Every structure is written in structure tokens, then in C-alpha cells.
Amino acid sequence: MYDILNTMAHDVRDDVIRFAQQLVQTPSISGQEEALAQLTVKTMNELGYDEVFVDDMGNVVGIVKGEGSGPNVMYNSHMDHVSPGEESNWEYPPYGGVVDGGYIHGRAASDVKCGMASQIYAGHLIKKSGIKLQGDFIYTGVVQEEPAEMFGMRWLMDRTFKERGITFDVMISSEATSMDLYLGHRGRAELEVTTYGRTSHGSAPWLGVNAVYKMMPVIEAVQKIAETLPEDDFLGRATIALTIIGCSPGALSIIPDKCTVSLDRRLVRGEEREDFIGPIQEIIDDLAANDPDFKAEVALRTVEETSYRGVSDMCEKYMHAWAIEKDHPMVEKCVLALNAIGQKPGFGRWDFGTDASYVTGVRGIPSIGYSPMEEHYAHTPKDRCSIENIIKATAGNAAIAYAIAG
């Protein structure tokens, strides 16, 4: 059966590429994914998926049903993308979906619309081939992955799947892997540190307490923390970086009474909430003990997100680190499946974060990345994806489904 998957993928080559172009040509900035959701629903219905629906959040689900006696495989892509930025920086129009030089060009071609096309058409290959899986082939397109709060994924798993009795045994993520198998990434926490002072006229600074100056020793101490953070043999080193700084009232002649900095903290396995908040709190406590005018606090940043369907929730900026081993049974099945169709994947990890932080890092269900896209093109004006890789990944995703659920 593996032998025919490459042939079938090439038979639908034009359809897959046309669909990938349509995806790129459909803007879907975070919170504005409705048009893309409609396109994917329409396509999966046309391709013969057994069940297709959109949940209350706006996530899209398509299922090719198996016999109910084997593992279920969930393929996942996120529907949103980041802004194209300044269009003059682009060689090709960001929403053009132009095919040139063996690539599809445009915003989200590499994050993750070409991977999305390969996953959706893999379900079509399963149907068209006549393969009857023991478990289900489940495609999911979730909203608002880019803000990094796992907003859509949490709703999908905690509410939609729970209410509908849908389960899965492994997630195949379409995040960029250059045709290799990715097995983890660091976590991320966004911390906000705020120092407080007292306003005075800029002509008489001695009458106030400058909150920005009070922040300076905090920043120096944070730099020292960076030198002591742990390292993971697979995921790399934990890091901390100051990324945003601001103060208020923010007027030329007023001493600021509030200063806030954002800290981007990348986490390795084994680090929990106290491990990244505790050291910052210790800095604050030490400074307060030696300076009666020092007042500060640290908090995990929380924001409100609202989906295109109007569902709102408060979301913490906190993603868990995770990894699975090369000898995990699901990984071994993926390798065998890809080898059977002539692919020789290596192993890697992402530098950025994905919704697998929730699936694996929180819920403990294994995730594996497999994708035609290349990470170094993501979020850049050179956003593109190899056409040959898209077709190979279409066959590869179908082969993985056959190996795990067949």
C-alpha cells in the first residue's frame, strides 16, 4: 500500500498546489481566520471527509473515520498568520500565492499554509486509496496560535473534543521541519516587572522618585541571572531577554512614577512557574530590603483574546517545554512509514514555540513535527515553500496515518 501513495500524491499534484495557493491568497491574521476556515471546510467536504465542522471558537475539524479499533491520529495546523509588514520589502506580493522557481511565495506559505495543504490532502489520499484505517484520521485547523497562548488549541481539546467524545493518540504538527521529524522545543514565559516611584516636575527631580532609575538595578541583576540558567541536552539552553521597556506618565517634564519591562524567558524541561518567577522576586525583595523607596512587582503577563466568533478568554503567556524521544513507538512508526516511501528524515527541534506545548507539555499526548516548510522563511518577506516538498509531505502524511492508524 505504501508504494501507491507517492503515485497518488503526484496524481493530485496540481490540485494540492492550487489549494496551497488559495490558502496563501486568503488573509487570516490572528482573530480574522473566518474566510480561511470557510475555505478549508469547503475543500474537505469536496474531498469526501466523513465529518467536517467548525466549533464555537472557530476551529475547523475534519475526520476520515476508521473502524474504531486503532489509534487516532490528529493532524494540526494553525489558521492564523502574522502581519506581512511593509509590502515594499517583498519580492512577491504577500497574498499573491505566486508560483515561481519551484516555490509558492507569500505570507504564511512557510507558517503554515503549505503544510496545511499537505495534511488536508493526505486525508483525501486515504479516502481515495480505499485504505480503511482502524483509527481515525483527524485534521484540525486552530485559531490564534501566533499570539503564543494556545488559545484555540486549549478550547479544542478541553471543550470541543471533550463534548464530542473525540480522542487522539498522537498529534502530527505541520509547523516547519524541512521534511525532518521534530521532537520538541523550549517553553516560554512572558514576565512583566514593574517598578513604582513618585512623580514630580522635571525641573525638580529631587522631589520625586524616578521609577526608571529604580528599574536599572533590576535589569543589571536579570543580566546576571542569564548566566546561571540551566541547559537541556536536546532543547538547548534556557534564556532570558529584556524585550520591551516603557514608563508613564511619559511626558517630557514629569518624572515617571511607573516603569515596566517585559522579559522573554525561554524554558527547558523540568522548569516550572516558581523557577522563572522566583529568581525575579528574590531580586525585588533584596532591593527593597536595602532601599526604602524601592517598590516593585513581577507577574506572568495575562492578556484577553477574542476569536473571530466572539469567544473571549484571559490567557497566560506561558508555554511548557516538551520533548519526546527518538525511540518513542510513535516516532519509530513515522520513521518506518517515511522510509517505506523513500524519505529519510532526520531529527530536530524547533527554536520557536508551538501549540504542542499544550498537547504534550500539559496534556501529555505525544506530538511529532513533520512538514514541507522551512523554519528560516517563517515571518520574513521571503516567505515561501518548496512545491516538491509539499507533494512529498502529502504522501508522507498519508503514510504516517497508515502506519499508526492503519
Protein Blocks (a to p, Z undefined) as FASTA:
>chain_A
ZZmmmmmmmmmmmmmmmmmmmmmmmgcbehiammmmmmmmmmmmmnopabdcddfkopac
dddddehlaccddddddfbdcdebjaklpmbdfklopaeehiacdehklockkmmmmmmm
mmmmmmmnopacfbdcdddddehklnonommmmmmmmmmmmmnopacfbdcdfbdeehpa
cfbdcdddddddddddddddfklmmlpccfklmmmmmmmmmmmmmmmcccdfklopaddd
dfbdcddehiaklccfbdcddddddddehiafklmmmmmmmmmmmmmmmomkbccddddd
ddddddfkopacddddddddddddfklmklmmmmmmmmmnopacdddddfbdcfklmmmm
mnopacddddfbdfklgopakbccdfklmmmmmmmmmmmmmmmmZZ
